[in-house]
């Protein structure tokens, strides 16, 4: 057997021991790593105190069982599979027999997949209280309790059963099919006694009834009073009802006559009166009313929506379908008079908010259209919020990359169609079309004439009835006129009697100072 060391072995010999540095016996059969204090069997590079490249085989002769002892805990780990036992093993025992405290865990995901403790087995729990306790669902094709084997078919009998134990016990003692026994039973003596106590002649009258006639009463829920309503009817009730007045169809009332005074409130899907009319002094409510011709309302108002309805209301012409189809024109007009009488006008109203609370808004006309033309009323301008306005708005032009739009900014349209900040320092930013931005984009609109409440971009001291000008501060409105040489002076509006609200109507002329 070769015994060597490379480099040469440094050995110290004494009467009792030999001290060697790194050592190799028969190549890698046994090696000693002096540097790391490790021993290798079958390997020259042991990774632990003892490194073995091969099998560890116990061969007891003096004893029947080999043992591995440790003074502390023993942790066996492997990177691949762990196998305990072979085909020749007669049994495999894990754990102790003299304690109920040591728990055996078999894990494959959770810590308590399978636990053996105190002669009990737990699946999904490490504290089983019975011989077998499972925290989860058991899937089985059968079950044996004691000597009784219950099959899957027998277990399915109980699946979905709703009877109670008391009800199940009523079957105890039954010797044949229950329904067959019930069907074969006759009336009891008590039943016959009750029948004999019927009013005189009642039993004889009952005897004249056929089984089909008696079956009519089986399941009847009407009362004697309701049954008596049939007394005096001379022909089929439904036939008579169908021939009277309106005919009930599928979600509709169809009539060739008139539906007179009263109200229709029952939520019909459709009311079809053909070529006739609906005359009512009440309400036609709940559901949609579709009119193929003209609808005439006399002596009353048409109110759209209800206070509890979260949706807005609208009067619109029907949307067309098809390709390149012209839309309908919606005409709203006042009533026509005769002779020298004045024709009716069309008035559009809105509300003016009041103070905080539940008090209803006051209604005020905002537009009146009559023979003389259109009149616009701006009575609600006192309630305008900061940097908002009403009046004539436009949505053309392009926003500039530098002079960005913001509500309240005074803008001018340059020769390329771009909105720039108006500025009294130059003629090009003073003389063109002026507008006040109503938001941060052209799609929010720009006010070219109307009323606006200044807030973010106002210069000078507001004055009621006083003119305001294009400011030397870009994009702002000034109540102090420009005065420096070379500035341009252009009036853009006047203050009204509400602080910071102006009537915006830019002058068509300007002055160079």
C-alpha positions in Angstrom: 0.0 0.0 0.0 1.6 3.3 -1.1 2.1 5.7 1.8 3.4 9.1 0.9 3.2 12.9 1.2 4.0 15.5 -1.4 5.9 17.6 -0.5 7.9 15.2 1.7 6.3 14.3 5.0 7.3 16.2 8.0 7.1 13.6 10.8 7.8 13.7 14.5 8.2 10.3 16.1 8.0 9.5 19.8 7.5 6.4 21.9 3.7 6.8 21.8 2.7 8.7 18.7 3.6 10.0 15.3 2.8 13.6 14.3 2.4 14.2 10.5 1.5 17.1 8.3 -0.8 16.6 5.2 -1.0 12.9 4.6 -2.3 10.6 1.7 -2.7 6.8 1.9 -3.1 4.9 -1.3 -3.8 8.0 -3.3 -7.2 9.2 -2.0 -8.3 6.2 0.0 -7.4 8.2 3.2 -6.2 11.8 3.2 -5.5 14.2 6.0 -5.9 18.0 5.4 -3.7 19.6 8.0 -4.6 23.1 7.1 -8.4 22.7 7.7 -8.1 19.8 10.1 -10.2 17.5 7.9 -10.1 13.8 7.0 -11.1 12.5 3.6 -12.0 9.0 2.5 -12.0 8.6 -1.3 -11.4 12.3 -1.7 -8.4 14.5 -1.3 -10.6 17.6 -0.7 -13.0 16.9 2.2 -15.6 19.6 2.6 -16.2 18.9 6.3 -14.5 17.3 9.3 -15.0 14.0 7.6 -15.5 13.8 3.8 -16.5 10.6 2.1 -16.7 9.9 -1.6 -18.6 6.6 -1.5 -20.9 4.6 0.7 -20.9 4.4 4.5 -21.5 0.7 5.3 -22.0 -0.6 8.9 -21.1 -4.2 9.3 -22.0 -5.3 12.9 -20.7 -8.7 14.0 -20.4 -8.5 17.7 -23.8 -6.7 18.0 -27.0 -7.1 15.9 -27.7 -3.4 15.4 -25.3 -0.5 14.5 -25.9 2.9 16.1 -25.1 6.5 15.4 -25.0 8.6 18.5 -24.7 12.4 19.1 -24.7 14.4 22.2 -26.9 17.1 20.7 -29.2 17.3 17.7 -28.6 15.4 14.4 -29.4 17.1 11.1 -29.2 15.0 7.9 -29.4 17.0 4.7 -29.1 16.2 1.0 -29.3 18.2 -2.2 -31.4 15.5 -4.0 -33.4 12.6 -2.6 -33.3 11.2 0.9 -34.1 7.4 1.2 -34.4 5.5 4.5 -34.6 1.7 4.3 -34.2 -0.8 1.5 -36.0 -3.7 0.0 -34.4 -5.9 2.7 -35.4 -3.9 5.7 -38.0 -5.7 7.9 -39.2 -2.4 9.5 -38.4 1.3 9.8 -38.8 3.0 13.2 -38.6 6.8 13.7 -39.1 8.4 17.1 -39.1 7.3 20.7 -41.3 4.9 22.7 -40.8 6.4 26.1 -42.1 9.9 25.7 -45.3 11.6 24.4 -43.6 14.9 23.9 -41.3 14.2 21.0 -43.2 14.9 17.7 -42.3 13.4 14.3 -42.8 15.7 11.4 -43.0 14.5 7.7 -43.0 17.7 5.6 -43.7 18.3 1.9 -44.7 22.0 1.8 -46.0 23.0 5.3 -44.4 22.2 8.6 -47.3 20.1 9.8 -48.2 18.1 6.7 -48.0 14.8 8.7 -47.2 14.8 12.4 -47.0 11.8 14.8 -47.2 12.6 18.5 -48.4 10.8 21.6 -49.6 7.8 19.5 -51.8 10.1 17.4 -51.5 11.1 13.8 -52.2 14.7 12.6 -52.6 15.8 8.9 -52.5 19.5 8.6 -52.2 19.9 12.4 -49.4 19.2 14.9 -51.8 18.8 17.9 -54.1 15.9 17.0 -56.6 15.1 19.8 -57.8 11.8 18.4 -56.0 8.8 16.8 -56.3 10.5 13.4 -57.2 14.2 13.0 -57.3 15.8 9.6 -57.5 19.6 9.0 -58.9 19.5 5.5 -61.0 17.5 3.1 -60.8 13.6 2.9 -61.4 12.0 -0.5 -62.2 8.3 -0.2 -64.1 5.6 -2.1 -65.2 3.9 1.1 -65.0 4.0 4.9 -64.7 1.2 7.5 -65.8 1.9 11.0 -65.3 -1.1 13.3 -66.4 -4.1 11.2 -68.8 -2.0 9.2 -67.6 -1.2 5.6 -69.5 1.8 4.1 -69.1 2.1 0.3 -69.0 5.3 -1.8 -72.6 4.7 -3.1 -73.8 4.4 0.5 -72.1 7.6 1.5 -73.7 9.5 -1.4 -77.1 8.8 0.0 -76.4 11.3 2.8 -74.9 13.9 0.5 -77.5 16.6 0.2 -79.9 15.1 2.7 -81.9 17.7 4.6 -83.9 15.5 7.1 -83.2 15.6 10.8 -82.2 12.6 13.0 -85.7 12.7 14.5 -87.2 12.5 11.0 -84.9 9.7 10.0 -85.9 7.7 13.0 -89.5 7.7 11.9 -88.4 5.1 9.3 -87.5 2.7 12.2 -89.9 -0.3 12.1 -91.2 0.3 8.6 -91.3 -3.1 6.8 -92.2 -2.2 3.2 -92.5 0.8 0.8 -94.1 3.7 2.7 -96.0 5.2 -0.3 -97.4 1.8 -1.2 -98.8 1.4 2.3 -100.3 4.9 2.4 -102.0 4.4 -1.0 -103.6 1.2 0.2 -105.1 2.6 3.3 -108.8 3.4 3.5 -110.6 6.1 5.6 -110.4 5.5 9.3 -113.3 5.2 11.7 -112.7 8.8 12.8 -112.9 10.0 9.1 -116.2 8.2 8.6 -117.6 9.7 11.9 -116.6 13.2 10.7 -118.4 12.5 7.3 -121.6 11.4 9.1 -121.8 14.7 10.9 -122.2 16.6 7.7 -125.3 18.8 7.2 -128.4 16.8 6.4 -128.2 15.7 2.8 -124.5 16.6 2.6 -123.3 13.0 2.5 -125.8 12.2 -0.2 -124.8 15.2 -2.2 -121.1 14.2 -1.8 -121.9 10.8 -3.2 -123.2 12.3 -6.4 -119.9 14.0 -7.1 -117.4 12.3 -9.4 -113.7 12.0 -8.7 -112.9 14.8 -11.2 -115.5 17.1 -9.6 -114.1 16.6 -6.2 -110.5 17.2 -7.6 -111.6 20.7 -8.5 -111.5 21.7 -4.8 -108.1 20.0 -4.3 -105.7 22.8 -3.8 -108.3 25.6 -4.1 -107.2 28.8 -2.1 -110.2 31.1 -2.8 -112.6 32.0 0.1 -116.3 31.4 0.2 -116.9 35.1 -0.5 -114.7 35.0 -3.5 -116.4 31.9 -4.8 -119.8 33.6 -4.4 -118.7 36.3 -6.9 -119.3 33.8 -9.6 -123.0 33.7 -8.6 -125.1 35.2 -11.5 -122.4 34.9 -14.2 -124.1 33.7 -17.4 -121.2 33.0 -19.7 -117.4 32.7 -19.7 -115.9 35.5 -17.6 -112.7 35.9 -19.7 -114.7 36.1 -22.9 -116.8 38.9 -21.5 -113.6 40.8 -20.2 -111.9 40.5 -23.5 -114.8 42.1 -25.3 -114.9 45.2 -22.9 -113.1 48.5 -23.6 -109.3 48.3 -23.7 -107.7 44.9 -24.5 -104.7 43.9 -22.4 -101.8 42.9 -24.7 -98.2 42.2 -24.1 -97.0 45.1 -22.0 -99.4 47.5 -23.8 -102.9 48.9 -23.9 -104.3 49.0 -27.4 -107.5 50.8 -28.1 -109.3 52.2 -31.2 -111.2 54.7 -29.0 -110.2 57.3 -26.5 -108.9 56.9 -23.0 -110.7 59.6 -21.1 -110.2 61.5 -17.8 -108.1 59.8 -15.2 -104.5 58.8 -14.9 -102.3 56.0 -16.3 -99.5 55.3 -13.8 -98.9 51.6 -14.2 -95.6 51.5 -16.0 -96.8 50.0 -19.3 -94.0 49.5 -21.8 -96.1 51.1 -24.5 -99.5 52.9 -24.9 -100.8 52.6 -28.5 -104.0 54.4 -29.3 -103.8 54.1 -33.1 -105.3 57.1 -34.8 -107.2 58.3 -31.7 -106.1 60.5 -28.8 -105.3 60.2 -25.1 -107.4 62.7 -23.2 -106.6 62.9 -19.5 -106.8 65.4 -16.7 -104.4 63.3 -14.6 -100.9 62.1 -15.4 -99.4 59.7 -17.8 -96.4 58.4 -15.9 -93.8 55.7 -15.4 -92.4 54.4 -18.6 -91.8 55.8 -22.1 -94.5 57.6 -24.1 -93.9 57.2 -27.8 -96.0 59.4 -30.1 -96.0 58.6 -33.9 -97.8 61.9 -34.7 -98.1 65.2 -32.9 -98.5 65.5 -29.1 -100.7 68.4 -27.9 -100.8 69.4 -24.2 -103.6 71.9 -23.3 -103.9 73.7 -20.1 -100.9 72.2 -18.5 -97.1 72.0 -18.4 -94.6 69.3 -19.5 -92.1 68.6 -16.7 -89.1 66.4 -17.5 -87.5 64.3 -14.8 -88.2 64.1 -11.1 -86.4 65.5 -8.0 -85.2 61.9 -7.1 -84.0 61.2 -10.6 -80.1 61.4 -10.8 -80.1 61.8 -14.6 -80.3 65.0 -16.5 -83.1 65.6 -19.0 -83.0 66.6 -22.6 -85.3 67.4 -25.6 -83.6 66.1 -28.7 -84.6 65.0 -32.2 -84.3 61.3 -32.9 -80.9 60.0 -34.1 -80.9 58.8 -37.6 -79.3 55.6 -39.0 -77.9 54.6 -42.4 -75.3 56.2 -44.6 -75.1 60.0 -45.1 -78.6 60.5 -43.6 -79.6 64.0 -42.8 -80.6 64.7 -39.2 -84.0 66.1 -38.1 -84.5 69.8 -37.4 -85.8 70.6 -34.0 -88.1 73.6 -34.0 -89.3 75.3 -30.7 -91.7 78.2 -31.3 -94.0 80.4 -29.3 -97.7 80.3 -30.0 -99.1 82.2 -33.0 -101.8 84.8 -32.4 -104.2 86.4 -34.8 -104.7 89.9 -36.2 -102.8 92.6 -34.4 -102.3 90.4 -31.3 -98.7 89.8 -30.2 -97.3 86.3 -31.0 -96.0 84.3 -28.1 -92.3 84.2 -27.3 -89.9 81.5 -26.3 -88.3 82.0 -22.9 -85.4 79.9 -21.5 -84.9 80.2 -17.8 -82.3 79.0 -15.3 -81.8 79.3 -11.6 -79.8 81.7 -9.5 -78.2 80.0 -6.4 -79.0 81.5 -3.0 -77.3 81.0 0.3 -76.2 77.6 1.6 -79.0 75.3 2.6 -82.1 73.5 1.1 -83.9 76.6 -0.2 -84.8 76.3 -3.9 -83.0 78.5 -6.4 -84.8 81.5 -7.9 -85.8 81.1 -11.5 -84.8 83.9 -13.9 -85.0 84.2 -17.7 -81.6 83.9 -19.4 -82.9 84.2 -23.0 -86.1 85.5 -24.6 -86.8 85.0 -28.3 -89.7 87.1 -29.7 -90.7 89.0 -32.8 -88.1 91.7 -32.1 -85.2 89.3 -31.8 -83.3 87.6 -29.0 -82.7 89.1 -25.6 -80.0 87.6 -23.4 -80.2 88.3 -19.6 -77.1 88.1 -17.4 -78.7 88.5 -14.1 -76.7 85.8 -12.5 -73.2 87.2 -13.1 -72.9 88.2 -9.5 -72.6 84.5 -8.6 -69.8 83.8 -11.0 -66.9 81.8 -9.5 -63.3 83.1 -9.8 -61.8 82.8 -13.3 -65.1 81.8 -14.9 -67.2 83.6 -17.5 -70.3 83.5 -19.7 -71.1 84.9 -23.1 -69.8 84.3 -26.6 -67.2 81.5 -26.7 -65.0 80.1 -29.5 -63.1 76.9 -29.8 -60.7 77.6 -32.7 -57.0 78.3 -32.8 -54.0 76.4 -31.4 -52.3 76.6 -28.0 -48.8 78.0 -28.0 -46.0 75.8 -26.6 -44.7 78.7 -24.4 -47.7 80.9 -23.7 -49.8 78.1 -22.1 -53.5 78.6 -21.5 -54.9 79.1 -18.0 -58.4 80.2 -17.0 -58.3 84.1 -16.8 -55.3 84.6 -19.1 -55.8 87.4 -21.7 -54.9 85.9 -25.1 -54.4 87.3 -28.6 -54.6 85.3 -31.9 -51.5 85.8 -34.0 -51.2 85.6 -37.8 -50.4 81.8 -37.7 -53.6 81.0 -35.7 -51.8 80.5 -32.4 -53.1 81.9 -29.1 -50.4 84.1 -27.5 -50.3 86.2 -24.3 -51.7 89.7 -25.0 -49.1 92.3 -24.1 -49.4 96.1 -24.3 -45.6 96.3 -24.9 -46.0 95.4 -28.6 -48.6 96.3 -31.3 -48.7 92.7 -32.6 -49.9 91.4 -29.2 -52.4 94.2 -28.7 -54.3 94.9 -31.9 -55.4 91.3 -32.9 -58.5 89.3 -31.8 -58.5 89.2 -28.0 -60.1 86.5 -25.8 -60.0 85.3 -22.2 -59.0 81.6 -21.7 -61.7 79.6 -19.9 -59.4 76.6 -19.1 -56.1 75.0 -19.9 -57.0 73.9 -23.4 -58.6 75.4 -26.5 -61.3 72.7 -26.0 -62.3 74.5 -22.8 -63.3 77.5 -24.9 -62.2 81.2 -25.1 -64.5 84.1 -24.2 -64.5 86.8 -26.9 -67.5 88.7 -25.5 -69.4 88.5 -22.2 -68.9 88.6 -18.5 -65.9 87.3 -16.6 -64.8 87.3 -12.9 -61.1 88.2 -12.7 -58.9 86.6 -10.0 -55.6 85.1 -11.1 -54.5 87.6 -13.7 -55.7 91.1 -12.7 -53.5 94.2 -12.4 -54.4 97.5 -10.7 -57.4 98.3 -8.5 -60.8 97.2 -9.7 -63.3 100.0 -10.4 -67.0 99.8 -10.9 -67.9 101.2 -14.3 -64.2 101.9 -15.0 -62.3 100.7 -18.1 -59.7 98.0 -18.1 -56.9 97.5 -20.5 -54.4 95.1 -22.1 -51.7 95.0 -19.4 -47.9 95.4 -19.8 -47.8 92.1 -17.8 -48.2 89.4 -20.4 -51.6 87.7 -20.4 -53.2 90.0 -17.8 -55.9 92.7 -17.6 -55.0 96.0 -15.9 -57.3 98.7 -14.4 -54.4 101.1 -14.8 -53.8 102.1 -18.4 -50.3 101.6 -19.9 -48.3 104.9 -19.8 -44.8 104.2 -20.9 -43.5 105.4 -24.2 -43.9 102.8 -26.9 -46.8 101.0 -25.1 -50.1 100.4 -26.7 -53.4 101.3 -25.0 -56.5 99.3 -25.8 -59.7 99.1 -23.7 -60.9 95.5 -23.3 -63.9 96.0 -21.0 -65.5 97.7 -18.0 -66.1 96.8 -14.3 -69.7 96.1 -13.3 -71.2 96.5 -9.8 -69.8 93.1 -8.6 -66.2 93.2 -7.5 -63.7 91.9 -10.1 -66.5 91.0 -12.6 -66.0 92.8 -15.9 -68.1 93.2 -19.1 -65.5 91.9 -21.6 -66.0 93.6 -25.0 -62.6 94.6 -26.5 -62.5 97.9 -28.3 -61.7 97.8 -32.1 -59.1 100.6 -31.8 -55.9 101.2 -29.9 -53.4 104.0 -29.3 -49.6 103.9 -29.4 -48.0 106.1 -26.7 
